């Protein structure tokens, strides 16, 4: 359970998609339902904000979720804790809710850890959203997304039952 080994980070190596991929849509729908958050979007063929490189949103594998501080913290912790199980490759904490700092922080699978930014990179003080990216395999397979979420949630329920 959890993110316990480094995996390759895809970034934008898979190129521009035609739209949000089926597995990405399913993943976002499950996150919206589980954490009672708003989908702020998936696909957008654009560059990163404030830069010239392609955004992972253009690959159809990146999502943004909006909500309260408490919901954002819970979603971030869930995504990082079960990153290996769910094929999560990156999580951006724009509003510094999980990691201290002023300019945001990003967790990535290839370092299996957080990077806190000391200059205006991704941060947006008071930002009310979280950004995450999933693997191409999960992005293309809604059945794999459903199976991964089912497995994770079953393990959570079993652990909670063990606390009785």
C-alpha positions as CSV (number, residue, x, y, z in Angstrom):
1,X,0.0,0.0,0.0
2,X,1.2,3.5,-0.8
3,X,4.0,5.0,-2.8
4,X,7.1,3.0,-1.8
5,X,9.2,2.8,-4.9
6,X,10.2,5.1,-7.7
7,X,8.6,4.7,-11.1
8,X,9.4,6.6,-14.3
9,X,7.6,9.9,-14.8
10,X,5.9,10.2,-18.2
11,X,5.4,14.0,-18.4
12,X,4.4,14.8,-21.9
13,X,6.3,12.0,-23.7
14,X,3.1,10.5,-25.0
15,X,2.2,13.7,-26.8
16,X,-1.0,15.6,-27.4
17,X,-4.2,13.6,-27.2
18,X,-7.5,14.3,-28.9
19,X,-9.2,14.9,-25.6
20,X,-9.6,13.5,-22.1
21,X,-8.8,9.8,-22.2
22,X,-11.4,7.3,-21.0
23,X,-9.5,6.1,-17.9
24,X,-8.7,9.7,-16.9
25,X,-12.4,10.6,-17.1
26,X,-13.3,7.6,-14.9
27,X,-10.5,8.4,-12.4
28,X,-11.6,12.0,-12.1
29,X,-15.3,10.9,-11.7
30,X,-14.3,8.6,-8.8
31,X,-12.2,11.3,-7.1
32,X,-15.1,13.8,-7.4
33,X,-17.5,11.3,-5.9
34,X,-15.2,10.0,-3.1
35,X,-14.0,13.5,-1.9
36,X,-17.1,15.5,-2.9
37,X,-15.0,17.9,-4.9
38,X,-15.5,19.8,-8.2
39,X,-13.9,18.7,-11.4
40,X,-12.0,21.8,-12.7
41,X,-11.1,20.1,-15.9
42,X,-9.0,17.4,-17.6
43,X,-8.0,18.1,-21.2
44,X,-6.6,21.4,-22.5
45,X,-4.1,21.5,-25.4
46,X,-1.9,24.3,-24.0
47,X,1.4,25.1,-22.5
48,X,2.1,25.1,-18.8
49,X,1.0,28.3,-17.1
50,X,3.7,30.9,-17.3
51,X,5.9,28.7,-19.5
52,X,6.5,27.5,-23.0
53,X,6.5,23.7,-22.5
54,X,3.5,21.5,-23.1
55,X,1.1,21.0,-20.2
56,X,0.3,17.4,-19.2
57,X,-3.3,18.5,-19.6
58,X,-2.7,18.3,-23.3
59,X,-2.0,14.5,-23.0
60,X,-5.4,13.9,-21.5
61,X,-3.9,12.5,-18.3
62,X,-3.9,15.5,-16.0
63,X,-6.8,16.6,-13.8
64,X,-7.7,19.5,-11.5
65,X,-10.0,19.2,-8.5
66,X,-11.4,22.1,-6.5
67,X,-12.7,22.1,-3.0
68,X,-12.2,23.2,0.6
69,X,-8.8,23.0,2.3
70,X,-9.9,19.9,4.2
71,X,-11.1,18.1,1.0
72,X,-7.9,19.1,-0.9
73,X,-5.7,17.8,1.9
74,X,-7.6,14.5,2.0
75,X,-7.4,14.1,-1.8
76,X,-3.7,14.9,-1.9
77,X,-2.9,12.4,0.9
78,X,-5.0,9.7,-0.8
79,X,-3.4,10.3,-4.2
80,X,0.1,10.1,-2.7
81,X,-0.5,7.3,-0.2
82,X,-1.9,5.1,-3.0
83,X,0.1,6.4,-5.9
84,X,1.6,3.1,-6.9
85,X,-1.7,1.3,-6.7
86,X,-3.6,3.9,-8.7
87,X,-0.9,4.8,-11.2
88,X,-0.5,8.4,-10.0
89,X,2.6,10.0,-11.4
90,X,2.4,13.6,-10.0
91,X,0.4,15.7,-7.5
92,X,0.7,19.4,-7.2
93,X,-0.2,21.2,-4.0
94,X,-0.6,24.7,-5.3
95,X,-1.9,26.2,-2.1
96,X,0.7,24.6,0.3
97,X,-1.8,22.7,2.3
98,X,0.3,19.5,2.8
99,X,3.8,20.8,2.4
100,X,5.0,24.1,4.0
101,X,6.2,26.9,1.8
102,X,4.9,29.9,-0.1
103,X,5.3,28.8,-3.8
104,X,3.7,25.3,-4.0
105,X,5.0,21.8,-3.9
106,X,4.9,18.8,-6.2
107,X,5.1,15.1,-5.5
108,X,6.4,12.9,-8.4
109,X,6.7,9.2,-8.7
110,X,10.3,9.2,-10.1
111,X,11.6,10.7,-6.9
112,X,8.9,9.2,-4.6
113,X,8.9,12.5,-2.7
114,X,8.0,16.1,-2.5
115,X,9.8,19.1,-3.9
116,X,8.9,22.4,-2.2
117,X,9.4,25.4,-4.5
118,X,11.3,28.4,-3.2
119,X,10.3,30.7,-6.1
120,X,7.0,31.3,-7.9
121,X,6.9,28.0,-9.9
122,X,3.6,26.3,-9.4
123,X,2.3,28.0,-6.2
124,X,-0.7,30.2,-6.0
125,X,-1.4,31.4,-2.5
126,X,-4.9,30.6,-1.5
127,X,-5.4,28.2,-4.5
128,X,-8.4,26.1,-4.0
129,X,-7.4,23.2,-6.2
130,X,-5.1,20.2,-6.5
131,X,-3.6,19.0,-9.8
132,X,-2.7,15.3,-10.4
133,X,-1.4,13.2,-13.3
134,X,-1.9,9.5,-14.0
135,X,0.0,7.0,-16.0
136,X,-0.8,6.4,-19.7
137,X,-1.8,2.8,-18.9
138,X,-4.5,4.0,-16.4
139,X,-5.5,6.9,-18.6
140,X,-6.4,4.5,-21.4
141,X,-8.2,1.8,-19.3
142,X,-11.3,2.7,-17.3
143,X,-11.6,-0.9,-16.2
144,X,-8.1,-0.8,-14.7
145,X,-9.0,2.4,-12.9
146,X,-12.2,0.8,-11.5
147,X,-10.2,-2.3,-10.4
148,X,-7.5,-0.3,-8.7
149,X,-9.9,1.9,-6.8
150,X,-11.9,-1.2,-5.8
151,X,-8.8,-2.9,-4.5
152,X,-7.6,0.3,-2.6
153,X,-11.1,0.9,-1.0
154,X,-11.5,-2.8,-0.1
155,X,-8.1,-2.6,1.7
156,X,-9.1,0.6,3.5
157,X,-12.4,-1.0,4.7
158,X,-10.6,-4.2,5.8
159,X,-8.1,-2.1,7.8
160,X,-10.9,-0.1,9.4
161,X,-12.8,-3.3,10.3
162,X,-9.6,-4.6,11.9
163,X,-9.6,-1.6,14.3
164,X,-12.9,-2.7,15.9
